[in-house]
Amino acid sequence: MAMQYFTTIIQRDGDWYVALCPELDIASQGKTVEEARRNLVEAIELFFEVASPEEIKNRLQPEVFVTQVGVVVA
């Protein structure tokens, strides 16, 4: 098996950290950044274990761009 890497976005939501993988639209959470990250890895692994090839193909977004934009805030 080859290692695949996915984009991970983690942000605080109250007392929790929410981790999102935009390529697969899978999210998880944890009490710490590292716990949220580990839980997301587990969720992604479980997805690949149970999802059909068609579901993987339909959900996988091959191009995800993470960038910043500037806006004037009054």
C-alpha positions in Angstrom: 0.0 0.0 0.0 1.2 3.5 -0.9 1.0 6.4 1.5 -1.4 9.0 0.3 -1.5 12.6 1.7 -4.6 14.7 2.1 -5.1 18.4 3.0 -6.1 18.9 6.6 -7.7 22.0 8.0 -8.0 22.3 11.8 -9.8 25.1 13.6 -11.0 25.7 17.1 -14.7 25.5 17.8 -15.3 26.4 21.4 -13.6 23.8 23.6 -13.0 21.4 20.6 -10.8 21.4 17.5 -12.5 20.4 14.3 -10.4 18.7 11.6 -11.5 18.7 7.9 -10.2 16.8 4.9 -11.7 18.8 2.0 -10.6 16.3 -0.7 -13.0 13.7 0.8 -15.4 16.0 2.8 -14.6 14.1 5.9 -14.4 15.7 9.4 -13.6 14.8 12.9 -12.9 16.5 16.2 -10.8 16.3 19.3 -10.0 18.1 22.5 -6.5 19.0 21.2 -5.1 19.7 17.7 -3.2 16.4 17.8 -6.3 14.5 18.9 -8.4 16.0 16.1 -5.7 15.2 13.6 -5.5 11.5 14.8 -9.2 11.2 14.8 -9.4 12.5 11.2 -6.7 10.0 10.1 -8.8 7.2 11.7 -12.0 8.5 9.9 -10.2 8.7 6.6 -8.8 5.1 7.0 -12.3 3.8 7.9 -13.8 5.5 4.9 -11.3 3.8 2.6 -12.0 0.4 4.3 -15.8 0.6 3.8 -16.4 2.8 0.8 -17.0 1.3 -2.6 -14.7 2.3 -5.5 -17.6 4.4 -7.0 -18.1 6.3 -3.7 -14.4 7.0 -3.4 -14.4 8.3 -7.0 -17.5 10.5 -6.5 -16.2 12.0 -3.3 -12.5 12.5 -4.1 -11.7 16.0 -5.2 -8.3 15.8 -6.9 -7.6 19.5 -6.7 -7.9 21.5 -3.5 -6.3 24.9 -3.2 -5.6 26.5 0.2 -4.9 30.2 0.0 -5.7 33.5 1.6 -7.6 36.5 0.3 -7.5 40.1 1.5 -10.6 42.1 2.1 -11.3 45.5 3.5 -13.3 45.2 6.7 -15.0 48.4 7.9 
